[in-house]
Amino acid sequence: MGNEKTPQLIRKHEIIIAFHDTYYHALMGVALYLTLNETDANELVANTFEKICKWHIVKLEDMMLWDKQKTLAYLSTTLNNTHIDTVRKTRNRKEREQIFCETKVEKFEHSIEATFLSNEKIKRIKKAYYDSLDTVPKIIRVGFYLRTNRGFKNKEIADLLNISPNTIGTNFHRLRLQIKERIKIG
């Protein structure tokens, strides 16, 4: 119930498979030219076919009637646009990370709290921080680093690590409590 494939969905799947079988190697060549790296090229082609899977069946059926050069040119343009989007998103992400890190450090250096901290207190806080991180699984450490040092959101971390955002938030909350407790004890 509900998992049956309609004839239209089956046809769409067949068209996408046909495009993949026919144009994969040509698109891989274009992707290698754009990325200069086989791994990135393979990911780019996969992302392009992911976009193609979202196209409407009517568009795909029309493309089946085109000659091979026109179809390849259209798919190559789609691949190029996917590459441009990926590069732009990566660049924007790096810029946001850099701005986040710079403002985070600058805010702390000029805060009232910074004036009250002696070097010994900073050492104790760092020790509590690293001791607490050593007690949690590696995946939580990586996620916590992404959250605190890189400015990722819990949802982004959850997507990267294939974990529920609620689980991420709960683990981070527990880790913060553990760090606070160790600071008080130390």
N, C-alpha and C positions, 0 to 999 in steps of 0.2 A: 504494500500500500504506500503510495507516494514515491516509491523508488523506481517506478517504471519509466523507461525512456520513450519519449514520443518519437514518431518517425522524423520529425523536424530536427530534434536533438541528435538522433542517430546520423542523419544526413550532415548536420553541421560537424559532428565528430569526424565523419569520413572525409569531408573537405579539408579539415585542419590536418588530418593525418596525411592526406595527399600533398598538401602544401609543404608539410614538414619533410616528407620523403623526397619531394622534387627540389626544394629550394634550400634545404638545410646547409649543404656544403657551400653553395654560393654565398649565402648569408654569413656563414662562418668565415669565409675569406674576407668579406667586407668588415666584419667585426674584428678580425685580427688586424686589419689595416688601421681601424680606428683606435683599438685599445693597446696594440703591440704586446699582448699577453694572452696566452691561450685560455687560461682560467677565466679572465675577465671577458674574453670574447665569447666563451661558452655561456657564461652567465647573461651576457647581453643578448645573445640569440634566444636563450630561454625566456628572458623578460619580454622580448619581442613577440614570441609565440604566445606568451601569457596575454599580451594585449590583443593578439589576433583572436584568441579564444573568447574575448569579450565582445567581438564584433557581431553584428546582427547577421542572421542566416541569409538574408536577401543580399547583403553586401558580399558575402562569401560566394554565393551562387553566381553573382554577376562577375566576380573575379575569376571564377572557373572558366568563363567564356572568353576571357582575354587571352591574347597570345602570351607566350612565356616571357618575352622581353619586357612587356608592359607590366606583367605581374611581378617579375623580379625587380623592376625599377620601383614599383609601389612598395613592395616589401622592404627593399633597401632603404627607401626614404623613411619608412616606419622604423627600421632599425637605427638609422641615423638620428631620428628624433628621440628615440628611446635613449640612445647614448648621450645626447645633449641634455636630456632631462636628468639622467643619472649623474653626469658631471656637475650640473648646476646644483642638484640637491646635495651632493657631496661637498661642494665648495661652500654652499650656504650653511651646511651643518658644521663644517670646520670653523667658519667665521663666528657662528653662534657659540660654539665651544670656547673659542679664544676670548670672545667678549665676556662670556660667563666667568671664565677663570680669572681674567684680569680684574673684573669688578669685584669678584669674591675676595681676592687677595687685597685689593686696594681698600675695600670697605673694612676689612679686619684691621689692616695696618693703621687706619685712621680712627678706629673705634676706641671707646673708653675702655673696653675690656683689654685691649692690647697693652695699655699703659699699666694695668694691674698685674700683668703676667710677668713673672721673672723667668729667667732661663731654666731654673730648676722646675718650676711649675709646668713649663712647656714640655720639658723632658718627661715629667710624670704623665702628662696628658697623652703625649705620643706613645709612651710605653703602654698605657691603658688601651689606647686605640689599637695598636698592633697586637697586643696580647689578646684582645677580644676578637680581632679578625682571625687570629690563628685558631680559634676554637670553632669557627663555623666552616661549612663546606666551601670548597673552592668556587663553586658557581655563585654563591652568595657574596663572596669576597669580590668577585669580578663585577657583579651587579652593583654592589655598594660603591666600588670605585667609580663605575660609570655614573652613578647617581651623584656622589659627592664631589668628584673631581672633574667630571666631564659635563655635568648638567643634564644628563638624560632624564626623561620622565619615566615613571614606573611602567607605564604602558609600553614605551619604546624598549625598555630593558626586558620586559616580559616577552615581547615579540622576538627579540634577539635570542633569548635564552629558552624559549618555548616553555615558559612557566606562566601561571595565572598572575595577573597584576595584583590581585588580592594577596596571593602568597608572597610576592615580592615585598609589598607594603608591610605585611605582618613580620616577615623576617628582618626587614630593615628596622622596624620599630623595636623588636626584641634586641637587635644588635646595638641600637642606640642606648637602650636601657642598660644593657650589659656594660657598655663603655662608661656611662655615667656612674654606675655602681663601682667600677674599678677605679675611677678617678677619686671617688669619695674614700675608698679604702686605702688607696696608695697615698 
